[in-house]
């Protein structure tokens, strides 16, 4: 039972870590654009987006670290000699996946050359 719960906690931790590379930046950029639209201040919109992104990253690290501690305890309870967590490996894997996805998007879908679409 502890093994299954540890797997669920690991899956949740993975989703939390992956949110740093997609949903969170998109959400903060959207919110910053709304601030810019409503106030007419690009600087304020950028400040909101940047500050929110940093705050979201810090909150994500706190949540992920807590989930990592729970995962280690559950693994120990399941009989594994779990000395360290997987948080660093998860962030590394998420960064590699994000980099590969960006390179694929840039080189295959969008292309490095400027677009010559008619205006």
GIURRA-V954117 format. One record per residue. N is the residue number from 1. PSI is psi as a letter, one per 40 degrees, with the letter a starting at -180 (none if undefined). Layout:
n->[N	N]
psi->[PSI	PSI]
This chain:
n->[1	2	3	4	5	6	7	8	9	10	11	12	13	14	15	16	17	18	19	20	21	22	23	24	25	26	27	28	29	30	31	32	33	34	35	36	37	38	39	40	41	42	43	44	45	46	47	48	49	50	51	52	53	54	55	56	57	58	59	60	61	62	63	64	65	66	67	68	69	70	71	72	73	74	75	76	77	78	79	80	81	82	83	84	85	86	87	88	89	90	91	92	93	94	95	96	97	98	99	100	101	102	103	104	105	106	107	108	109	110	111	112	113	114	115	116	117	118	119]
psi->[d	d	d	d	d	d	d	d	d	d	d	d	d	d	d	d	d	d	d	d	e	c	d	d	d	d	d	d	d	d	d	d	d	d	d	d	d	d	e	e	h	d	d	d	d	d	d	d	d	d	d	d	d	d	d	d	d	d	d	d	d	d	d	d	d	d	d	d	d	d	d	d	d	d	d	d	d	e	e	i	g	h	d	i	a	e	d	d	d	d	d	d	d	d	d	d	d	d	d	d	d	d	d	d	d	d	d	d	d	d	i	e	i	i	h	f	i	i	none]
